[in-house]
C-alpha cells in the first residue's frame, strides 16, 4: 500500500505530465529546483503548505484534488476530477431508488 506522500507525489506527477511539463519546468514555475520536485514525486520528502499551493497553482489543479484520498486512475480525467478542469457548476442528477420513495 502506498503512503499518503507517495500518492500525493503520483498525483503531482500525473498532473504535471498532463500539462506537458518537465520536472525542471515545474520547479522553475514554483521557484524551486528539479531535485526537490523529483523527491516530492517519489514521496520522499515533506513539503510546506505554501509549496503545495504553488505546485497546485502551477499545475492548474486544486490542492484538494492533489491531496484527496483517491488513487490516481480512471477518474483522473473525469469532468469533476480533470486537472484544472471540468465544469463543477453542473449538479449530478441521481436516480431515485423506488424502494426508498415514500408512499403518497
Secondary structure, 3 states (H helix, E strand, C coil): CCCHHHHHHHHHHHHHHHCCCCHHHHHHHCCCCHHHHHHHHCCCCCCCHHHHHHHHHHHCCCHHHHHCCCCCCHHHHCCCCCCCCCCCCCCCCCCCCHHHCCCC
